Amino acid sequence: MRVTIDLDSKNPFILFWVLLKGLCICKKLPDSIRKSPNKKGYHIIWSGLNITENQMLRYRRLIGDDENRIKLDSSSKKRVKQILFTKKRVRY
């Protein structure tokens, strides 16, 4: 399972705080930190975690992901989860 945080802030202190919380909760450094496509903040990704989907949502809430996005992901039954379109490979 993967934990992805969408941080909507460029503030380096907020980024540091989120990384510190993620390090404590996920017990490892993030696999990826990159600027978000809209240039408003960062996407931080911890992958390969041996956790359930409910734990993933709890981790996102504790680390500081957007609460509206967490509610949407937890309530939507038809929404495809755990997709990273920048990492997705299409084979013909």
N, C-alpha and C positions, 0 to 999 in steps of 0.2 A: 504494500500500500504506500501511497505517496502523500505527503503533506505539502500543499502549495499555499503560500501566503502572498496575497496581492497587497503590497504596502503602497498606499497613495500619499507618500510623503518623500520629499527629497532631503529632509533634515537628517544629517549624519548621526545625531544623537538618538533619534527614533530608530533608525536603521540598526545602530549598535544595540539598543535595548531589545529589539525584536530578535536579533541574532543571538543575544545572550539568553533570552527566554527559550528560544528554539533549541539552543545547545543543551540547556538543562532538561527540557522536556523530551526531545528526540534522542538525546545522549550521543550526538555526533554533529559534526559540522555540516552545513548544507551542501548538497551536491551541486547546486547552481544558484548564483545570484546574478540577475541581469536586469537591465533597465526595462521597464514596461514599454510596450509599443506606443502608448500615448505620451511617454516621456514625463509622466506625473510622479513616478515612483519606481518601485522595484518589484520583481517577482522572485521569491525565495523558495527553493524547492529542496525538500528532504525526501529522497526516494529509497525504496528497498526496506521500509520499516515493516516489521512483523506485527501489525496491529489490525484491528477490525475497522470497518467503516465508521462505526459510532465513536471509536477512539480517535480516528482521524478528525472527525468533526469537533470533538472535545479539544484535541491538540490545537486545531486552528483557532478555536475560540480563546484558549489560554495564551497562545502566542500573539494574537492580535489581528487576525484576519477580519475583513469587513463583515459585520454582523448580518447585514442584509444578504450577502452572498452565501453565508453559512445557512441561513434560514431557507433560502431558495434551494440550495443543494440538498438539505435534509428533508424538505417537504415535497419536492418534485419526484414523482415515481417514474416518469418517462424520460427524464433528462439523462443523457449519457454522461457518466462520471469518469474522472481520471483520464481526460484527454488533454494532451499537450500538442496543439496543432503545429508548433514549430519543430517538434520531434517526430511527428507522425510521418511514416513512409508509405507511399502508395506504390504498389507494384502492378504492372500491367501484364 
